[in-house]
Amino acid sequence: MNACPSEPSIERARYAPPRAEIPDVSHDTRTVWHAALSARQRSDQARAFLFPADGVRQWNDVRDAVVRWPREAWRRLRRD
């Protein structure tokens, strides 16, 4: 990764103690974010925008629970 001059101020802001005076790093963080975003393929960008990882994980959990429920119910019925 190429080092840019703004990284030290971003890192200082990130690890600053609570209530510490920090410089405004919004422009620097936006620059870093755009650089990271432009390094990704368009298909990855679209997938990340449309299906964020947390959302996909939650839908998978719901699907797994729906699929698991009949199996567990059937097992309980067979045991009785």
MODELLER restraints for C-alpha pairs under 7 A, 6 or more apart:
rsr = mdl.restraints
at = mdl.atoms
rsr.add(forms.Gaussian(group=physical.xy_distance, feature=features.Distance(at['CA:6:A'], at['CA:28:A']), mean=6.13, stdev=0.5))
rsr.add(forms.Gaussian(group=physical.xy_distance, feature=features.Distance(at['CA:10:A'], at['CA:25:A']), mean=6.17, stdev=0.5))
rsr.add(forms.Gaussian(group=physical.xy_distance, feature=features.Distance(at['CA:13:A'], at['CA:22:A']), mean=5.77, stdev=0.5))
